[in-house]
Every structure is written in C-alpha cells, then in structure tokens.
Amino acid sequence: MSEIIPAILATSPTDLDSKLAQIPEEVKFVHIDVLEQDFWTDINIRFEAHLMVQLPEEVMERWAERGAKRIIVHRLNEVTKGFRGRVEIGLGVELNVPIEEIFPLIPEVDFIHLMSIAEIGGQGRPMDVSIFDRIRKVKEKFPQVIISVDGGIKVTNYQALIDAGADRLAIGSDFKNLWNSLTKK
C-alpha cells in the first residue's frame, strides 16, 4: 500500500498551525515544504522536511532536532549524507535532471523523491506526465528503492502513479479531495 502524505507549504507559523489543524486525525505523517524562509511551530505528528533551499547542509541539523524522521535534499554532499542513519535521507530530483544521472547516487540515500512539476516551491501546479516514465525507469533498475512523488497529484492521477511504481505520494492542494475519496470507499 502506498503512503498518501499531506504536503504543507506554510507562509507563517500561524499558517503552519492552521494547516496542521486541518489534517485528519487518521493521518500519521506529513510532508513539510521548507523554502529559504522556514516557519516552525511544535508539530505533534511524524513528519518529513523537504529542504528546497540553496544550502540544505546549513539547516539539516535544525530539522533533525525538530524531529524530522525523513529529510529530502536536492543535492548530496558529505554533510547531507552524514545524516543518514539519524534520519532517512531522500534525494529530491527535479524534472529537468535526466533520471539516469541519479542512478549512481541511489545507494547513498534511503529513498528517491521525484518531483512531478516543472517549477518547485509552490502548490497547485499541473503534473508533468513524463513522471510515469521516470518512475518506471527507476523501479526497473532499482526495484527495492522507495520512490516518493511530489507535485500535481490529484484524485484523477494518483492511482496511475501507484501503478507506475510510486510508494509515497506527497499531496498538497488536492489532499482533502483525495483523502475524502479514499476514506469514503
């Protein structure tokens, strides 16, 4: 069963509190998008931090201390790799990166976080259909790797992503619709 994870992009600590309060009680894990200006409040749920920042190595310690179970970075170096074992490390891969370029890095991370939108750092953007081929290529070469997908996921496409091989789906703007459709079955 794939994980359906609500993705939160906060504009302030108050906004983060508000968005966390809207998460259904049954949800046990959230995805926090972190931009250059990060917002924090006490989070009483397990979470992953998606560090979409220029220098993730400078903020990783802060997010690990805050309790992140997983941290997603878009580039690896000795500092970012050094957190592995303390937290799960995911490699964020943008659509413009040829998927074959990340193959040598897969053994150095716990999971791959494939972006399925062209421009990261926002919600409500359309999913690029090239993601399906990218998921399949990774699964063919590395069948055991956990693949997380992020961006443009909706009620109308989530099952196709799972069928292609996605293990986790980080869902922002359409989370409520998807959650409601899944829990009413």
N, C-alpha and C positions, 0 to 999 in steps of 0.2 A: 504494500500500500504506500503510495506516495504521500509525502508530507505537504499539507496546504498551510502556508505560513503567511500571516498578515504582515505586510511591509508598511512601516511607518516612516514618513518623512516629515519631521516636525519643524515648525518655524519659530518655536519658543518653548521654554519649559512648560508653560501653561498649555500650549498646543499639544505637546507630548503627553502630558497628564490627561488631557481631554481625549486624545486618540486612544490611549491605553484603556481608558474607562469604557470605551465603546467596543472593546474586544470581547467576544462571547466568553463566558466563564469556562466553556469546554476547551477552549484553545489553550494549549500548554507551552507555546513557543512563539516568539515574534521576531521579526527582522527589523532592525533599526538602521535606516539610511543615515550615514554621517557625512556631511559636507564640511567645508572648511570651518564654518562656524557651528560648533557642535552644541547641542542642547541636552541637558540631563535633568532627570528627576529620579527619585527612587523607583525602581522597576521591580515589581513583585511577581515577575514571571520570567521564565528562562528566555534568553534572547541571544541573537547573533548580531554583531555590529558589522555593517558593510561600509568600510572605510573608503569613500570616494574622495580622497584627499591627496594633495601633492606629495606629502611626506608621511605615509602611514606609520613608519617606524617611530615617528615622534609622538604618536597618540595611542599606539597599541597598548602600552603599559596602563594608561588611564582606563581603557576599555576592559582590559583583563581584570583590573582591580574593581571595576564596577560590576563585574560578574558575568561578562560575556562568556558563553560556552563555545561560541564559534566566532572567528574574526575573518572577514573577507578582505583581501588586499588585491590590488590590480597589478602589482609587481612584487617580485620576490628579491630579497637580499638576505644577508646573513642575520640581520636583526629580525626581520619578519619571520624567517624560517626558524629562528631561535625560540619562538613562542610555541612551536609545535610540541605537543605533549602536555603543555599547560592549558591550552585551548585547542580546539580543532581549527586548522588553518585552511581557508578556501582561497583559490586563485580566481579572481574576477577576470573574465575575458570579454572584452568588448567586441562588437560585431565586425569592426574593421581589422581585427587581428586574425590572420589566417590560422585556422584551427590546428593545422599540423605544427605550427610554431610552438604550441604549448605542450606537445606530446613529451618532450624530454623533461618537462617540469612536473608532470603528474605524479611521479614517485615522491616528490618533495612536499606534497600537500595532502590533506585529508579528503578534500573534495574540490570539484570544479564548479564555479558559479558562472554560468553562461548568461550574458546579457542578451536579451532578445529585442531590444530597442536600439535605434541608431544613436540617440543622444541620451546619455545617462545623467542622473541627478534630478529627475522630475518624475511625476506620475501622470497617468492618463494618456501616454503616448502609444501609438499603434505598434503591435508586434510585427517584426520582420519575419516573413515566412522562411527565410534562409536558416532560421534556428533549428528547424526539423532535421535538415541535413547535417548541421553541426553536432547535434545530439547524437545522431546515428553514427557519425564518424568516430566520435569519442568512445561510444559504447562498443563499437566493433573492435577497436584497438585495445580498449581497457574495460572489459565487461564488468569488472568489480568496482570501478570508480563510482563514487556518488556524484551525480550531476544535479545541480541546482539550477533553476532557470528563473530569470527575473526580468520583467518588463512586458507590458501589454497583454498580460494573461487575463482571460475573461471566461465566462460561462461557456462561450461558444468555441474556445480553443484549448481549454485545459486538458481534456481527455486525449486529444491528439498529441499533446506534449508528453503525457504519461505513456501513451502508446509508442512514441518515438524513443523512450528510454529515460525520461526525466524522473528523478527520485524525489526532488523537492521543488515546490513552486512558491516563490515569493510574490505575493499578490498585493498590489497597492489599491488603486482606485476602484477596482471591481471586487474586492474581497467580500464585502457584505452580500452582494448578489450571488457570488459563487458559494459562499458559506450557506446562505439560505437555501439555495437549490440543492446542495448536498445533504443538508440536515432534514429536508422535507421528504427525502426518498424513503 
